[in-house]
């Protein structure tokens, strides 16, 4: 005997006019939302805010890391020379490291969402 076709996770009408409820793929959750207009409807699970391109986020994190290395070296050389000129490369280093971390976290979040939505169903 074959298993019945399972409904994929997503937002579905809740039975209350103008309201949708999240179906986890196994059971109904307590998450509800107003029915969005067709132009803004999305199928992301509640609590997920990861956006963008997974591979783009990884490439961006690598590029930011690559830019941070020479900026950090310039900061070190400026500090060793005893000038105040270390402020600009130090700021650049901090910004690049911060962006690299945020982009990598976005990459990981998108990867998790991709694995969760493509997991085989029993």
Buried (B, 14 or more C-beta within 10 A) or exposed (E): EEEEEEEEBBBEEBEEEEEBBBBEBEEEEEBBEEBEEEEEEEEBBEEEEBEEEBEEBBEBBBBBBEBBEEBBEBBBEBBEEEEEBBEEBBEBBBBBBEBBEBBBEBBBBBBEBEEEBEEEEE
